[in-house]
Amino acid sequence: MPAFAQASDKPITVVLAVELDSLDPCDTQPAQNGNIARGNLFESLTHVSPVDGKVEPLLAESWKQTSDLVWEFKLKKGVKFHDGTDFNAAAAAANIMRTQGGESYPGLACLNSGQIPDPVKAEVVDDETLKVTTTVVDPILPLRLSYVDIGDLASQTKPDKVLNPVGTGPYQFVSRKQGESVKLTRFDGYWGKAPQIKDVTYIYRKEPSVRASMVETGEAQIALSIQAQDATDDGRTVTFKDNRIFIMRPSTMKEPFVDPRVRQALSYAVDRDTLVPAILGVTGAPYYQMLGPQVNGYLSGYDDKGAFKYDPAKAKELIAAAKADGHAVETSFDIITRPDILPDGGELVQAIAQNLREVGLNPNIMSMENTAWREFLRQPFPPEEPATLQMISHDNTSGDASFSYPKYITCKGINSAICNPELDKLVADAEVASGDKRTDLYQQASGLLLKEAGMIGIAEQIRLIMLAEGVHYQPNPLSGLEIRIADVTLDD
């Protein structure tokens, strides 16, 4: 059993903006779930280094590609789940297959299903050897598996995995009070370095100012997603970027957004250079693309040279041209947003709506909780549903556009509201390419997406975390999705 170096019995409380949806290891992709579960309750076979973005071993010791379609993974020995059962190739295979859905897991679909877009088959060679066979050449499979969190074998076929999660991480589940809190405690049988902090409680408060004040009063020790006006200047407020972009997604198959000129007008209409600094302050910067600069689909120089920057006269001209060609540009549409979309997000969305009205468009704002918001995000879209402009806060910490584009911009992508066969082909070709060719194809897709105005960047987000006195945590590009309590230390 590992010794607890500088162990502390001091509990900490982390205050979050949104309650989690699920504690299923296959539901960790959304940040509200990942912030609690990833790296704390659950671990994956591989891990992305927050320092250089390279894929590192975690529950897998090593891997190799034995043929175009076959990979072999050697697993770490001596790892135990929180219930005392062994981590082995059978558990790893079951968790990978969970992401595939199908007949083996009826009624147990999960939010991580898009992380491996093409079918794979995971098989046991022996307890410490796993074979994964892909249906297409996939040069980044080890990276994809960093997003497949591993729960114990038995729970993968039982609905109670959501209520009693069992992983291999440094913390184990204690309890959850719906709408109130989740409690974890240090796992004494953890295979790796033991964390300093013993107990952690997660609570939820919607208002950023309330989250910040709870740290100031000692009710919490860590507050996520605080506003610029609540930041301290004494080193206790720490910042990070996680390639998270605030985006507008028009439903391109419905008026008034069928004509790409109207979609381009959306971008020309929004005065980012004024609104973003004024409303978001240090937590945002004007932005025009879907992907952050560390992702291989990013177009260097686009924001300076090619972007549809604020030009209300141009927006009106494009809308008028679309109208002259018979498009129903006066059709009203719903802006779909949520209160927690980003700090001060409500004010920014109001300002965007006003900009759109000023060029002759007819938006209505619909702000809703996360579960309802997600219903509008995902296909299939009901035929009777009016056109929508969905506000999305999208991050990609992997560095590869395959974790964004198949889901968001292809015809069958679960979060896609655009269908362009040329885009689909570029993405499909990129998925099986590697190196410079992969990057070039994704950048071609980015150029076409921007021309079509299928996803419209508004702001690059800069995130703020507030720490109590004597609490130390150095955020990294992964901190928007996982806050590893093992990385938090306390003064004596």
N, C-alpha and C positions, 0 to 999 in steps of 0.2 A: 504494500500500500504506500502511495507517495506521501512524503512528509509535507505538512502545510507550512511552507516557508513564510514567515511573517504573517501567519494566519490571523484573521481578525474576526471577532464575534459581533462586531458592529454591523447591524443591518443597514441596507440602503434602500431608498425608494426612488424609482425612476418615473417621471410623469410624462406621458405620451399624449399626442393630440387626438388619436383615434383608437378606439377599442379594436382588438384583433377580431378577425372573423373565425379563425380556426387554429387549432394546435396540431393539426395533421402535418406530418413531415412533408407531405406532398402538396401543401398549401403555403409554402414559405416564400413564394415569389413576391406577393404584395408586401410593401414595407411594414404595414401595421402588424403583419404576422411575423415577418422576418426579424424585426427589431427585437422581438422577445425570443424567438425560437432558434434562429440561425446562429451557430457558434456557441450557443448556450445549452439548449436541450439537444440539438441535433448537429451532426457533422456530415460531411460529404466525402466521397472518395478522393477528390482533389480540391484544391483551394487556389484562388487567384491571389497572387501577392499584391497587397495594397501599395507596395513600394514601386515595383516595376511592371506589374500586370502579367507576370509570367505564371504559368500553371505549376503549382507545387504539390507534392504528395501530402495527403492527410490520412484518411483511413486506408488508402492504397499506398503501398510502399514504392511501387514502380509500375510501369506499363510499357508495352511495346505493340507495334502494329505488325502482325504476323503475315497479313496479306492485305490487299486493297480494302476488303470488307471486314476483316477480323482483327480485334484488339484483345490482348491478354493483360489482365491486371493482377499483380501480386498484392495481397492484402496484409495489413499490419497484424501481427500476432498479439494475442493476450488482451485484446480489447473486449470489454464487457458492456452490455446494455445496463441501464439503470435497474432492471429487474433481475440482474445476475446472469442472464443468458449470454451466450457467446455471440459476438459479432463474427460473421463468417460469410462465405460466398453466397450461401442460400439467402441470407438477409439482404445482401447487396443486390442480388439478382431480382428479388421480389420488389424492392423499392424502385429499381429501374423500370421494371415491367409495369408497375403502378402508373408511371407517367404515360404509358401507352394505352391505358384503358382497355376496352374490349371485353370479350366474354369472361376472361379470368377474373375481372374485378367489376362485376355489374353493380351499378349504383354507387360506385366509389370513384367517380371522376375527381380530378384534382386540378388546382390552379397552376401547378408546375408543368402541366401536360405539354405546353408549347415549347419547353426548353429543348426537347429532342423532336424536331418537326417531322422527321421521316422515321418509319418504324424500325425498331431494333429488336434483337433477341438477346437477352442476358441469360447465360447458362453457367451452372456450377461445373468446374473441372475437378476441384477438390476443395476442402474447407478454406484454403488460403489462396485459391486461384479462380478467377472469374473470366469467362470469355464473353465478349460482346460482339455480335455480328450485326452489321448495318446493312440496309438494303440499297444504299447509295454510298459512294465514296464520301467519307466525312473526315476531313483532315483535322477538325477541331473537337473530336469526340471527348478527349480528356477535359477540355474546357467546358463542354456542355455538362459533363458529370459533376462539375463543381456546383451546379444548381440542383442536383438531385440529393436532397437530404435523406438520411437513413434512419428509419424507425425500426423497432424490433420486428422480427419475422411474423410473430403471431398477429400483431395488430394490423398488418397490411390487408387482411381480409375481413376486418371487423370494424363496424362503425364507431365503436367506443374509442378508437385511436384519437378521435377529436377531443374526448373527455379525459383521457388518461394517457398522455403522450409518453413514450418510452424511447429514449435515444441513447447515444454514447457520449454526449457532451459533458462539459465540466459541471453543469448544473442539472438537477432533476426536478421534475414537477412536484409541487406540493398541493396547490389548490387553485381554483378559479371561481370567483363570484361574478356571474354575468353582469355586465354593466358597471362593475366596480374595480376589480383587481385580479391580478395573477401573481402567485407566489412561487418562487423557486428556492432551492437550497443546494449548497455545494454537494457534489457527488463524491463520496469518499473513495470510490473504486475507480476514479478517472485514470485513464492510461497515461495522460500527459502531465504537464506541470500543474500543480494544484493552484487554484486561484486564491487570492488573499481574502476576499469577501465571502462570508458564509451565506447570508440570506439576502434576497432581493425581492422587492415587491414592486409591481408595475401598476400604476393607476392612470386614469384618463381624465383630462380636462381640455375642453374644446378651445378655450380662449388662451392665446399665447401669453397675454399679460398675467393671467392666473397661474400658468405654468411657471413663469419667471418668478412671480411673487412667492410661490411655494418654496423655491430654493432660497430666496432671501430670508424667509421666516423659519427655515429649517425643517419644513414639512416634507421636503424632497431634497435629494442630493444631486440629481441630474434632471434637467428639463430639456426636451428635444423641441426643435422647430420654434424658437422664440423669435420675436420681432426685433428689428434694429433699435427701436426706441427703448426696449427693455434691456439692451446689452449693457454689460459693465465694462469698464476700461481698466480693470485691475488684473487681467489675465484669466479670470474665471469664465469669461465668455470666449469660446473657441469656435473657429470657423473652418469650413471645409467645402470642397466641391466634389460632387459625385456624378458628374456628367448628367445632371438632371436639368431638363429643359421644359419650360412651360410652353405648351403647344395648343393651337386651335385646330380641331379636326372637323372640316365640313363634310356633311353627308352628300357626296358628289352625285348620287343617283337621283336626287330630288331637288326640285326648284326651291329656292332661287340659285342653287349651287351647281346645276348641271353644266353650265358653260364655264370653262376654266377662266374666262375673263372676269367673271364675278368673283371667283375664288381668289384670283390675283388682286382684285379690288379690296378684298378683306385685308390683305397685307398692306396695300397702299393706304388704307383708311386709318390704320392704328399708329398713333404717334408714340412709338416706343421710346424715342430719345427723351421725351418729356415725361411720359407716364411712369416708366419703370424706375428711373432714379427718384422721382418725386414720391412714389408710393412705396416702393420696396427698399429704397435706400441702399445700404450695404448688402442686402440679401438678394439683389438681382442686378443684372446688366442686360441692356437691349440685345436681342438675338433673333436670327432669322431662319436657322436650320432646325432639323429634328434631332440631330446627333451632336454630342459634344466633341471637342477637339481631340480627345484621346481615342475616338472610335474610327475604325478604318474607312467608314463611309463619309467622314467629314470632308467638306470641300474648303480647303484653305483659300482665303481671299474672297469667298463668296459674300460675306457680310459687308465687305468694303466695296466690291465692284458690281456684283450681280443681283443684289437683293432688291425686292420690291419695297423700297423705303417710303416713308411717309410722304404722300403726295395726294391730298384729297381731290385735287382737280383731275388727276389721272384716274383715280378710283371712280369718280363720277363719269368720266369719259368711257371707261370700260363697261360700266353698268348700262350706260345709254346704248352702247353698241350691241350689247347682248340683248337688250330690250328690242332694239330695231330688228333683230333677227328672230324675234318671236319668243324669247325666254321671259317667263313670268317673274321678273326681278322684284316685283312688289310683294311677292309671297312672304308672309311672316315665317319666322323660324325661332326655335328655342335654343338659347344658350344653356347648355347643361353643365353645371358646375357643382362644387361642394364647398362647405364652409372651411374645410381644412386643406383645400387644394394647395395652398401655400400661405405663409404669413402675410396678412393684409390682402389676401387673394380676392376677398369680396369687393373691396374698394377698387382693385385693378379691373375686375370683370365689369363693374359698373361703368368705369371710365372707357373701357373698350366698347361696351354697348353704345355709349353716347357717341363715340367716334363713328361707329357704323351707322347710326341714325343720321349723322351729319352728312353722309354721302348718299343717303336715300334708301338705305336698307331698313328692315323692320324686325329687329330682334326683340325677344322676350326672355328675361332671365329666369331660369328654373334652378334654384339651389336646393340640393337634396343630400341626404346622408349617403354614405359610401355604398351601401348595398343597392339602393335605388339607382345611384349614379352608374354603377357597373352594369345594370340592366340595359342602359342606353349605350354603353360602350361596346357591347359584344353582339356579334351576329348570332342568329338571324335578326334582322330589323323588321318589326311588324310593318306590313304594307300600309296600314292606316296611320302610322306614326308620321308626324310632320317632319320637315327638314330640321336637322339639328346642327349646332356648332358646339362640339364637345370640347370642354377644357380639360386638358390632360397634363399631368406632371410626370414626365417620362424620364427614367434613368437607364443608363447602360454602363455598368461598371466592368463589363467583360472586355471591352476594347474591340469587339467584333460585331458588325452590323447584323449578323444572323440572329442575335438576341432581340432585335427590334423589327427588322424589315419583314420577315415572313409573317409575323403576327399582325403588323400594323399597315402594310401597304400592298399586300397581294390580294388577289380576288377572293381567295378562300381564307384569308387571315382572320382569326377570331375577333380581332379588334380593328379590322379594316373597314373603311367606308369609301374605298376607291377600288376600281377594277380596270386595269390597263394591261393588256396582254404583253406589251413590250416591257413593262415593269416586271411582270411575273417572270419573263424569260431571263432578264438580267439578274434577278434575285436567284432563280434556280441555277443559273450557270455559276454564280458566285459561290453558292453553297458547296459545290464540289471542287472548287478551285482552291489554290493555296498561294501564299506569298503575295508578290506584287500583282499577279493576275487577279487574285481575290479582291485586293484593294481597288484595283482599277474598275472591276465590274460593279462593286458596291458604289463607287463614286459616280459611275455612269447612272446607276439607279437614283442616286441622290440628286443629280442634275435634272433628270426627268421628273422626279417627284416635286422638286422646287418649281420647275416650269409649269407643272400641272397644278401647283398650289394645293396638293393633296393633304399636306401637313404643314402648318404655318407656325414657325417658331416666333415666340414673343419675348421670352426672357431666359437667360441662363441663371439658374438659381445658385445662390451661395447660402449655405445652411449655417445656422447658429445653434450651439449647444451651451447651456449655462450649467456650471458646476458650483457646488457649495464649497465653502472654505475647507481646505484640507483634502479635497477630492481631486484626483488627477486622472485625466484621460486625454490621449492624443488622437483626435479623429483622423480618418484617412478616407480615400475615395469610396471605401465600402461602407462607411458609417451611416449612409442613408438607408441601407438595407439591413445591416447587422451591427448591433452594439454589443460586443463581447464583454461581458462583465469581468471575465478573467483578465482583460486589459485595463481594468479600473483599479487604481490603488488608493489607499487612504493613508494619511499621516498617522503616526503612532499617537 
